[in-house]
Amino acid sequence: MIFPKSLIEDLHKWGCMKQTGVSLRYMMEFGSTPTEKNLLISAQFLHKELPIRVARRAIELETLPYGLSEKPAVLKVTFPVVFLRVFSHENLRFSSFPRMPGIPTSFLEYLVPDDRLDTYKPSPPMSLVLRVVRDWYLESFRDMRAFPEIKDTADEKDFTQMIKAVKVRHNNVVPMMALGVNQLKKGVHFYENLDEIHQFLDRFYLSRIGVRNLIGQHVELHNPNPPRHCVGYIHTKMSPMEVARNATEDARSICYREYGSAPEINIYGDPSFTFPYVPTHLHLMVYELVKNSLRAVQERYVDSDRVAPPVRIIVADGIEDVTIKVSDEGGGIPRSGLPKIFTYLYSTATNPLEEEMEFGTADVPVIMAGYGYGLPISRLYARYFGGDLQIISMEGYGTDAYLHLSRLGDSQEPLP
Ligand SMILES: Nc1ncnc2c1ncn2[C@@H]1O[C@H](COP(=O)(O)OP(=O)(O)OP(=O)(O)O)[C@@H](O)[C@H]1O
């Protein structure tokens, strides 16, 4: 897509402006009275803040160095289209590329097989991925900058519709980038540039979490019948035990589907304890950790006569932090592998992006593991509200994951 020069100049101007972070506590206090006046203030803030954040990312996407000069390979386009399913961490489900909105038709050639399956190239080059993703960012920047000053409730409503559409446009950024990185991984320079690529992706996804959170929170404040104790996305009395229970059920059901059985999970903590947090974020993090533990235990005990030991989850309510520990006896992670577990696309499971080559259109809705995104993305979600994620392993025994969540909710969003 071609964008006018004036838009690119505007982008660079906005990309240099200072970002303003908000805290969970601020969002909660501000959103607890979603009057017309407050919604107007919120929209006016977003009208200024979102283009700054989006511009920074668009600029960075344009200036990435890592072996991106490679030209897209020319592939022969043949039919039928093989749908390439990728895992979307936002909604925990698969999506098929050809159905994704905003994917240029030219892109499809990277998603179809040649006459023979063994020449099928599932991943488009990173340079093309970055161009497509950057175009989404530029389109969103253009839409937000084109929106006039917000003066009244009617403007506020239109603005809300517009940013809702922006959020939808960016729905598939994570799987799209995963495809590009997967392709990059095959290049000779990938491991040389691993740190830089990793830091870029961390900044990129963290910023994305922030933008989506701000938009989602604003949109959600319009809900005329919000669930009890909910202020937008935030549950003011969230029970970490309850969220952990739901997340473990989801993880166990995937484990069942994959292996035909699943280890038990015991959860310890005070069931009456609650604190303000975003349940969807916590669900995602616990789900990823438990999924890893179940897989490790299951694979260790698969050929054994012994009963698989349960995964244990402990919820501790401290003054500063709520910490959730997920412990397993799945054999741990070798010390040499530990530095890699938080990097994107590091996985000891078979890469499903590669598996598509062999199995074509097998209709599997969700998978157990394989993208290597679970840990790095979960850590970003934890850090977004001032928490963190640590993994401690005892090779030959098991792994402990410590998920720290800031209980006070007063840390500002980290703004890459
Ligand atoms: N509890 C654990 N026990 C043993 N190994 C683990 C554990 N947790 C993570 N790992 C190792 O770290 C790797 C990366 O984990 P991560 O959650 O980031 O990705 P994944 O589970 O392989 O794929 P994805 O979560 O994207 O589907 C895993 O493939 C596994 O080798």
The ligand as a Gaussian input file, in Angstrom:
#p B3LYP/6-31G(d) Opt

LIG

0 1
 N        7.410000     -26.920000      33.146000
 C        8.285000     -27.204000      32.184000
 N        8.996000     -28.369000      32.214000
 C        9.889000     -28.666000      31.241000
 N       10.172000     -27.850000      30.187000
 C        9.518000     -26.689000      30.105000
 C        8.539000     -26.299000      31.094000
 N        8.070000     -25.074000      30.751000
 C        8.690000     -24.729000      29.602000
 N        9.562000     -25.675000      29.205000
 C       10.435000     -25.655000      28.004000
 O       10.445000     -24.345000      27.490000
 C       10.030000     -24.349000      26.100000
 C        9.334000     -23.059000      25.776000
 O        8.082000     -22.978000      26.436000
 P        6.949000     -22.032000      25.869000
 O        5.777000     -22.122000      26.782000
 O        7.518000     -20.668000      25.631000
 O        6.620000     -22.648000      24.440000
 P        5.901000     -24.027000      24.058000
 O        5.118000     -24.540000      25.218000
 O        6.939000     -24.928000      23.483000
 O        4.950000     -23.544000      22.895000
 P        3.617000     -22.598000      23.014000
 O        3.433000     -22.232000      24.455000
 O        3.880000     -21.385000      22.173000
 O        2.548000     -23.445000      22.436000
 C        9.166000     -25.605000      25.974000
 O        9.113000     -26.086000      24.639000
 C        9.892000     -26.564000      26.907000
 O       11.012000     -27.124000      26.262000

